[in-house]
Amino acid sequence: MVRFQRFVLFTALVGAALVVAGCSNPTATPTPDPAKAAPGTTPADPKGDGEHGHKPTAHGGIVVPIGSDSYHAEAVFEKGGILRLYTLGQNEAVVLEVEAQPLTGFVKVEGGMESESFVLAAKPQSGDKVGMTSLFVGHLPKDVAGKKVEVTIPAIRIGNERFRIAFKSVPDGDHGMPTKVPDAEERKLYLTPGGKYTEADIKANGGVVASAKFKGMKAEHDLKPKTGEKICPVTLTKANPKFSWVVGGKTYEFCCPPCVDEFVALAKEKPDEVKPPEFYRKK
């Protein structure tokens, strides 16, 4: 009986020692700490990012999910009522070629009851295979061009499946950001002087257009700038020093590239309305 009790006691002591050794084992894998991620990496965000309209895009448009994010499209609303729709893969950085097909769209003023139809024609980009396209272009009806609109495309064929696409020209939560000007107009806007926008300004800005200078840069709109902070001259949201542009020999800061378009146009067409940079601060 005594031997049995000693055996039990010995076993318990050994077990306890193993537990202690296991807890203090320096080779045990620790629980990852997001705040201590290795340099050059970004900790995973458990909340995710569902605001497609605020992600950086190649053409300054709105990222639209297709089929619960199976695919995507980038919708670009241009002045003159032009709508460009670029097709993308599940990874939004991947260009997606689909069967060249005319798309029928329906558009209405945001919150309106009546819609009008229009057609988006296939306009293959350089590199698209024969019979395929990664771009569709259409003209919105004149009475809705330039307004906040809702667009529905009942069917687009991708492989053997058909998908419905619906989006707004100004995503929910957006602050009414301006749209990018068409490429041809953009070159004329930025590379010719006028009003307060001079040849010296063009040279100071690198002799390029805004979409080229800021390509791939992410625009994040802070709708609640603090008192004293610089604000975008166009939207009055918080300015971002990454999106700066020289006008009249002075450097202005904006929230996104399309706002630079608007301001340069203002400087050329209505120079008296342009205030000095220090004017654009949150009061």
C-alpha contacts under 8 A as a table, 3 or more apart, distances in Angstrom:
res1	aa1	res2	aa2	distance
1	M	4	F	5.12
1	M	5	Q	6.36
2	V	5	Q	5.15
2	V	6	R	6.25
3	R	6	R	5.09
3	R	7	F	6.21
4	F	7	F	5.06
4	F	8	V	6.29
5	Q	8	V	5.15
5	Q	9	L	6.19
6	R	9	L	5.09
6	R	10	F	6.08
7	F	10	F	5.08
7	F	11	T	6.11
8	V	11	T	5.15
8	V	12	A	6.21
9	L	12	A	5.18
9	L	13	L	6.27
10	F	13	L	5.19
10	F	14	V	6.24
11	T	14	V	5.20
11	T	15	G	6.14
12	A	15	G	5.11
12	A	16	A	6.18
13	L	16	A	5.14
13	L	17	A	6.22
14	V	17	A	5.08
14	V	18	L	6.28
15	G	18	L	5.15
15	G	19	V	6.32
16	A	19	V	5.12
16	A	20	V	6.29
17	A	20	V	5.18
17	A	21	A	6.09
18	L	21	A	5.00
18	L	22	G	5.98
19	V	22	G	5.04
19	V	23	C	6.26
20	V	23	C	5.21
20	V	24	S	6.35
21	A	24	S	5.30
21	A	25	N	5.91
22	G	25	N	5.16
25	N	28	A	5.65
32	P	36	K	7.96
33	D	36	K	5.38
33	D	37	A	6.83
34	P	37	A	5.42
34	P	43	P	5.28
34	P	44	A	7.60
35	A	43	P	7.56
37	A	41	T	6.39
37	A	42	T	6.88
37	A	43	P	6.27
38	A	41	T	5.76
45	D	48	G	5.46
49	D	52	H	7.50
51	E	54	H	5.79
51	E	55	K	7.11
52	H	55	K	5.49
52	H	62	I	6.90
52	H	63	V	5.09
52	H	64	V	6.55
52	H	65	P	7.83
53	G	61	G	7.68
53	G	62	I	4.68
53	G	63	V	5.36
53	G	64	V	7.47
53	G	171	P	6.13
54	H	62	I	7.45
54	H	219	A	6.96
54	H	220	E	6.56
54	H	221	H	7.90
55	K	62	I	7.98
55	K	63	V	7.25
55	K	218	K	6.64
55	K	219	A	7.36
56	P	60	G	7.31
56	P	216	G	6.38
56	P	217	M	6.40
56	P	218	K	4.62
56	P	219	A	6.46
57	T	60	G	5.31
57	T	61	G	6.22
57	T	62	I	7.44
57	T	63	V	7.33
57	T	74	E	7.54
57	T	216	G	6.83
57	T	218	K	7.97
58	A	61	G	7.66
58	A	215	K	6.78
58	A	216	G	6.43
59	H	74	E	7.98
59	H	76	V	7.03
59	H	211	S	7.63
60	G	76	V	6.93
60	G	179	T	7.74
60	G	180	K	6.44
60	G	211	S	7.77
60	G	257	P	7.81
60	G	258	P	7.61
61	G	74	E	5.79
61	G	75	A	5.31
61	G	76	V	4.33
61	G	77	F	7.07
61	G	179	T	7.71
61	G	180	K	7.79
62	I	74	E	5.32
62	I	75	A	5.12
62	I	76	V	6.47
62	I	169	S	7.79
62	I	171	P	7.86
63	V	72	H	6.75
63	V	73	A	5.76
63	V	74	E	4.52
63	V	75	A	6.50
64	V	72	H	5.49
64	V	73	A	5.08
64	V	74	E	5.98
64	V	75	A	7.09
64	V	165	I	7.85
64	V	166	A	7.92
64	V	167	F	6.74
65	P	68	S	6.26
65	P	69	D	4.87
65	P	70	S	7.48
65	P	71	Y	6.24
65	P	72	H	4.53
65	P	73	A	6.54
65	P	165	I	7.76
66	I	69	D	5.42
66	I	70	S	6.06
66	I	71	Y	4.93
66	I	72	H	5.05
66	I	73	A	7.10
66	I	163	F	6.83
66	I	164	R	7.20
66	I	165	I	6.15
67	G	70	S	5.22
67	G	71	Y	6.47
67	G	163	F	6.28
67	G	164	R	7.51
68	S	71	Y	7.77
69	D	72	H	6.36
69	D	90	Q	6.22
70	S	89	G	7.43
70	S	90	Q	5.22
71	Y	87	T	7.90
71	Y	88	L	6.15
71	Y	89	G	4.73
71	Y	90	Q	4.35
71	Y	91	N	7.65
71	Y	92	E	7.87
72	H	87	T	6.22
72	H	88	L	4.91
72	H	89	G	5.81
72	H	90	Q	6.19
72	H	92	E	6.40
73	A	85	L	6.37
73	A	86	Y	5.33
73	A	87	T	4.43
73	A	88	L	5.25
73	A	92	E	8.00
74	E	84	R	7.93
74	E	85	L	5.62
74	E	86	Y	5.01
74	E	87	T	6.59
74	E	88	L	7.39
75	A	83	L	6.96
75	A	84	R	5.80
75	A	85	L	4.67
75	A	86	Y	6.57
76	V	83	L	5.71
76	V	84	R	5.05
76	V	85	L	6.41
76	V	179	T	7.69
76	V	180	K	7.70
77	F	81	G	7.05
77	F	82	I	6.05
77	F	83	L	4.79
77	F	84	R	6.62
77	F	169	S	6.96
77	F	179	T	6.11
77	F	180	K	7.24
78	E	81	G	6.09
78	E	82	I	5.10
78	E	83	L	6.22
78	E	84	R	7.93
78	E	179	T	6.07
78	E	180	K	5.89
78	E	181	V	5.55
78	E	182	P	5.88
79	K	82	I	6.44
79	K	145	A	7.86
79	K	146	G	6.69
79	K	179	T	7.39
79	K	180	K	7.62
79	K	181	V	5.90
79	K	182	P	6.88
80	G	145	A	6.58
80	G	146	G	7.19
81	G	139	H	5.52
81	G	140	L	5.04
81	G	141	P	7.28
81	G	142	K	6.98
81	G	144	V	7.83
81	G	145	A	4.42
81	G	146	G	6.20
82	I	137	V	7.21
82	I	138	G	5.94
82	I	139	H	4.67
82	I	140	L	6.28
83	L	137	V	5.77
83	L	138	G	5.32
83	L	139	H	6.05
83	L	140	L	6.96
84	R	135	L	6.95
84	R	136	F	5.79
84	R	137	V	4.59
84	R	138	G	6.63
85	L	135	L	5.63
85	L	136	F	5.07
85	L	137	V	6.34
86	Y	134	S	5.65
86	Y	135	L	4.54
86	Y	136	F	6.53
87	T	95	V	6.40
87	T	96	L	5.31
87	T	97	E	6.93
87	T	98	V	7.65
87	T	134	S	5.11
87	T	135	L	6.30
88	L	91	N	7.31
88	L	92	E	5.58
88	L	93	A	7.13
88	L	94	V	5.63
88	L	95	V	4.62
88	L	96	L	4.49
88	L	97	E	7.86
88	L	134	S	7.61
89	G	92	E	5.62
89	G	93	A	7.41
89	G	94	V	5.30
89	G	95	V	6.12
89	G	96	L	5.22
90	Q	94	V	7.68
91	N	94	V	5.70
92	E	95	V	7.62
95	V	134	S	6.81
96	L	134	S	5.82
97	E	128	D	6.63
97	E	129	K	7.78
97	E	132	M	5.79
97	E	133	T	5.11
97	E	134	S	4.67
98	V	132	M	5.35
98	V	133	T	5.48
98	V	134	S	6.26
98	V	157	R	7.31
98	V	158	I	5.65
98	V	159	G	7.12
99	E	131	G	6.24
99	E	132	M	4.55
99	E	133	T	6.24
99	E	157	R	6.98
99	E	158	I	6.96
99	E	159	G	7.63
100	A	122	A	5.52
100	A	124	P	7.79
100	A	131	G	5.57
100	A	132	M	4.71
100	A	133	T	5.22
101	Q	121	A	7.10
101	Q	122	A	5.95
102	P	119	V	6.74
102	P	120	L	5.91
102	P	121	A	4.89
102	P	122	A	6.06
103	L	119	V	5.69
103	L	120	L	4.99
103	L	121	A	6.47
103	L	136	F	7.92
103	L	153	I	7.03
103	L	155	A	7.28
103	L	156	I	6.69
104	T	117	S	6.87
104	T	118	F	5.99
104	T	119	V	4.73
104	T	120	L	6.34
104	T	153	I	6.13
104	T	154	P	7.32
104	T	155	A	7.77
105	G	117	S	5.57
105	G	118	F	5.31
105	G	119	V	5.89
105	G	120	L	7.07
105	G	151	V	6.80
105	G	152	T	5.66
105	G	153	I	4.44
105	G	154	P	7.00
106	F	115	S	5.91
106	F	116	E	5.39
106	F	117	S	4.39
106	F	118	F	6.29
106	F	151	V	5.71
106	F	152	T	5.20
106	F	153	I	6.37
107	V	115	S	5.13
107	V	116	E	5.38
107	V	117	S	6.37
107	V	118	F	7.70
107	V	140	L	7.62
107	V	149	V	6.60
107	V	150	E	5.65
107	V	151	V	4.52
107	V	152	T	6.46
108	K	111	G	7.88
108	K	112	G	6.08
108	K	113	M	7.31
108	K	114	E	6.18
108	K	115	S	4.37
108	K	116	E	6.42
108	K	144	V	7.16
108	K	149	V	5.54
108	K	150	E	5.49
108	K	151	V	6.78
109	V	112	G	5.20
109	V	115	S	7.73
109	V	144	V	6.38
109	V	147	K	6.79
109	V	148	K	6.00
109	V	149	V	4.33
109	V	150	E	6.23
110	E	148	K	5.59
110	E	149	V	4.53
110	E	150	E	5.37
110	E	168	K	7.64
112	G	115	S	7.78
116	E	141	P	7.34
118	F	138	G	7.14
118	F	139	H	7.02
118	F	140	L	6.41
118	F	141	P	7.10
119	V	138	G	5.66
119	V	139	H	7.40
120	L	136	F	5.45
120	L	137	V	4.87
120	L	138	G	4.09
120	L	139	H	7.48
121	A	136	F	5.24
121	A	137	V	5.33
121	A	138	G	6.16
122	A	133	T	6.27
122	A	134	S	7.97
122	A	135	L	6.11
122	A	136	F	4.51
122	A	137	V	6.60
123	K	133	T	6.46
123	K	134	S	7.61
123	K	135	L	5.36
123	K	136	F	5.39
123	K	137	V	6.54
124	P	128	D	5.90
124	P	132	M	6.83
124	P	133	T	4.29
124	P	134	S	5.96
124	P	135	L	5.76
124	P	136	F	7.75
125	Q	128	D	5.64
125	Q	133	T	6.66
125	Q	134	S	6.44
125	Q	135	L	6.56
128	D	132	M	6.06
128	D	133	T	5.69
128	D	134	S	6.92
129	K	132	M	5.30
129	K	133	T	7.23
133	T	136	F	7.68
140	L	144	V	6.81
140	L	145	A	5.83
141	P	144	V	5.80
141	P	145	A	6.27
142	K	145	A	5.19
144	V	147	K	5.53
144	V	148	K	7.95
144	V	149	V	7.21
148	K	168	K	7.41
148	K	169	S	5.73
148	K	170	V	6.33
149	V	168	K	5.75
149	V	169	S	5.49
149	V	170	V	7.59
150	E	166	A	7.47
150	E	167	F	5.93
150	E	168	K	4.38
150	E	169	S	6.47
151	V	166	A	5.63
151	V	167	F	5.46
151	V	168	K	6.03
151	V	169	S	7.81
152	T	164	R	7.55
152	T	165	I	5.79
152	T	166	A	4.34
152	T	167	F	6.67
153	I	156	I	7.37
153	I	164	R	5.86
153	I	165	I	5.07
153	I	166	A	6.25
154	P	163	F	7.33
154	P	164	R	4.72
154	P	165	I	6.47
155	A	162	R	5.80
155	A	163	F	5.23
155	A	164	R	4.86
155	A	165	I	7.25
156	I	162	R	5.41
156	I	163	F	5.29
156	I	164	R	6.53
156	I	165	I	7.86
157	R	160	N	6.90
157	R	161	E	5.70
157	R	162	R	4.48
157	R	163	F	6.49
158	I	161	E	5.46
158	I	162	R	6.20
158	I	163	F	7.47
167	F	171	P	7.59
168	K	171	P	5.58
170	V	174	D	6.17
170	V	175	H	7.96
170	V	176	G	6.20
170	V	177	M	7.47
171	P	174	D	5.46
174	D	177	M	6.97
175	H	223	L	7.40
175	H	235	T	7.45
176	G	235	T	7.70
177	M	235	T	6.87
177	M	258	P	7.66
177	M	259	C	7.46
178	P	258	P	5.76
178	P	259	C	6.27
178	P	262	E	7.50
179	T	258	P	5.75
180	K	257	P	7.75
180	K	258	P	4.94
180	K	261	D	7.21
181	V	185	E	6.35
181	V	186	E	5.80
181	V	258	P	7.50
181	V	261	D	7.16
182	P	185	E	5.40
182	P	186	E	5.99
183	D	186	E	4.96
183	D	187	R	6.48
184	A	187	R	5.53
184	A	188	K	6.67
185	E	188	K	5.16
185	E	189	L	5.98
186	E	189	L	4.97
186	E	190	Y	6.18
186	E	209	V	6.69
186	E	261	D	7.72
187	R	190	Y	5.43
187	R	191	L	5.64
187	R	192	T	7.97
187	R	209	V	6.27
188	K	191	L	5.50
188	K	192	T	5.75
189	L	192	T	6.21
189	L	261	D	7.74
189	L	264	V	7.39
189	L	265	A	6.81
190	Y	193	P	7.58
190	Y	202	I	6.99
190	Y	208	V	7.22
190	Y	209	V	5.64
190	Y	210	A	7.81
190	Y	264	V	7.44
191	L	202	I	6.29
191	L	207	G	6.70
191	L	208	V	7.18
191	L	209	V	7.33
192	T	198	T	7.99
192	T	199	E	7.42
192	T	202	I	7.79
193	P	197	Y	5.30
193	P	198	T	4.75
193	P	199	E	5.64
193	P	202	I	7.53
193	P	268	K	7.49
194	G	197	Y	5.21
194	G	198	T	6.28
194	G	267	A	7.73
194	G	268	K	4.73
194	G	269	E	7.56
195	G	198	T	7.43
195	G	267	A	5.94
195	G	268	K	4.13
195	G	269	E	6.38
195	G	270	K	7.31
195	G	271	P	5.59
196	K	247	V	6.74
196	K	248	G	5.08
196	K	267	A	5.31
196	K	268	K	5.88
196	K	271	P	5.62
197	Y	201	D	6.25
197	Y	202	I	7.74
197	Y	247	V	5.49
197	Y	248	G	5.52
197	Y	264	V	7.00
197	Y	267	A	6.06
197	Y	268	K	5.88
198	T	201	D	5.06
198	T	202	I	6.49
198	T	247	V	7.53
198	T	248	G	6.56
199	E	202	I	5.08
199	E	203	K	6.34
200	A	203	K	5.12
200	A	204	A	6.08
200	A	249	G	7.36
201	D	204	A	4.94
201	D	205	N	6.15
201	D	246	V	5.64
201	D	247	V	5.83
201	D	248	G	6.57
201	D	249	G	6.05
202	I	205	N	5.26
202	I	206	G	6.59
202	I	207	G	5.25
202	I	208	V	7.66
202	I	246	V	7.96
203	K	206	G	5.24
203	K	207	G	5.21
204	A	207	G	7.39
204	A	246	V	6.73
205	N	208	V	6.76
205	N	245	W	6.51
205	N	246	V	6.29
208	V	212	A	6.57
208	V	213	K	6.50
209	V	212	A	5.52
209	V	213	K	6.36
210	A	213	K	5.09
210	A	214	F	6.00
210	A	257	P	5.94
210	A	260	V	7.08
210	A	261	D	7.44
211	S	214	F	5.40
211	S	215	K	5.59
211	S	257	P	6.38
212	A	215	K	5.16
214	F	217	M	5.55
214	F	243	F	7.25
214	F	257	P	7.02
219	A	255	C	6.58
219	A	256	C	5.46
220	E	255	C	7.28
220	E	256	C	7.90
221	H	237	T	6.67
221	H	238	K	6.94
221	H	255	C	6.37
222	D	225	P	6.48
222	D	237	T	5.84
222	D	238	K	5.35
223	L	237	T	4.95
223	L	238	K	6.56
224	K	237	T	6.69
224	K	238	K	7.00
225	P	229	E	6.27
225	P	230	K	7.87
225	P	231	I	7.19
225	P	237	T	6.35
225	P	238	K	4.98
225	P	282	K	6.67
226	K	229	E	5.62
226	K	282	K	6.44
227	T	281	R	7.52
227	T	282	K	4.81
227	T	283	K	5.46
228	G	281	R	5.60
228	G	282	K	5.08
228	G	283	K	6.24
229	E	238	K	7.08
229	E	239	A	7.97
229	E	281	R	5.43
229	E	282	K	5.51
230	K	238	K	6.17
230	K	239	A	5.47
230	K	253	E	7.60
230	K	280	Y	5.96
230	K	281	R	4.33
230	K	282	K	6.34
231	I	235	T	7.97
231	I	236	L	5.14
231	I	237	T	5.39
231	I	238	K	4.44
231	I	239	A	4.45
231	I	253	E	7.48
231	I	254	F	7.11
231	I	255	C	7.88
231	I	280	Y	5.46
231	I	281	R	5.23
231	I	282	K	6.26
232	C	235	T	5.65
232	C	236	L	4.76
232	C	237	T	5.53
232	C	238	K	6.00
232	C	239	A	4.70
232	C	240	N	7.94
232	C	253	E	6.21
232	C	254	F	4.39
232	C	255	C	5.61
232	C	259	C	7.82
232	C	280	Y	6.89
233	P	236	L	5.72
233	P	253	E	7.85
233	P	254	F	6.76
233	P	263	F	7.40
233	P	280	Y	5.95
234	V	254	F	7.68
234	V	259	C	5.93
234	V	262	E	7.17
234	V	263	F	6.80
235	T	255	C	7.83
235	T	259	C	7.56
236	L	239	A	7.94
236	L	280	Y	7.92
237	T	255	C	6.83
238	K	254	F	7.87
238	K	255	C	6.51
239	A	243	F	7.91
239	A	253	E	5.55
239	A	254	F	4.76
239	A	255	C	4.80
240	N	243	F	5.67
240	N	244	S	7.51
240	N	253	E	6.03
240	N	254	F	5.71
240	N	255	C	5.31
240	N	256	C	7.81
241	P	244	S	5.63
241	P	253	E	5.50
241	P	254	F	7.24
242	K	253	E	7.69
243	F	253	E	5.77
243	F	254	F	5.40
243	F	255	C	6.56
243	F	256	C	6.25
243	F	257	P	6.72
244	S	251	T	6.44
244	S	252	Y	5.44
244	S	253	E	4.28
244	S	254	F	6.11
245	W	251	T	5.57
245	W	252	Y	5.45
245	W	253	E	6.55
245	W	260	V	7.16
246	V	249	G	5.87
246	V	250	K	5.27
246	V	251	T	4.39
246	V	252	Y	6.21
247	V	250	K	5.42
247	V	251	T	6.40
247	V	252	Y	7.20
247	V	264	V	7.22
247	V	267	A	7.49
250	K	276	P	7.70
250	K	277	P	7.16
251	T	277	P	6.92
252	Y	277	P	5.62
254	F	257	P	7.44
254	F	259	C	6.43
254	F	260	V	6.59
255	C	259	C	6.94
256	C	259	C	5.69
256	C	260	V	7.07
257	P	260	V	5.14
257	P	261	D	6.71
258	P	261	D	4.99
258	P	262	E	6.56
259	C	262	E	5.04
259	C	263	F	6.23
260	V	263	F	5.14
260	V	264	V	6.07
261	D	264	V	5.44
261	D	265	A	6.22
262	E	265	A	5.22
262	E	266	L	6.22
263	F	266	L	4.95
263	F	267	A	6.14
264	V	267	A	5.00
264	V	268	K	6.29
265	A	268	K	5.20
265	A	269	E	6.01
266	L	269	E	5.16
266	L	270	K	5.18
266	L	271	P	6.40
266	L	273	E	7.47
266	L	274	V	7.22
267	A	270	K	5.66
267	A	271	P	4.44
267	A	272	D	7.85
267	A	273	E	7.58
267	A	274	V	6.12
268	K	271	P	5.88
270	K	273	E	5.78
270	K	274	V	7.48
271	P	274	V	5.50
272	D	275	K	7.87
275	K	279	F	6.20
275	K	280	Y	7.84
276	P	279	F	5.62
276	P	280	Y	7.64
277	P	280	Y	5.69
278	E	281	R	6.50
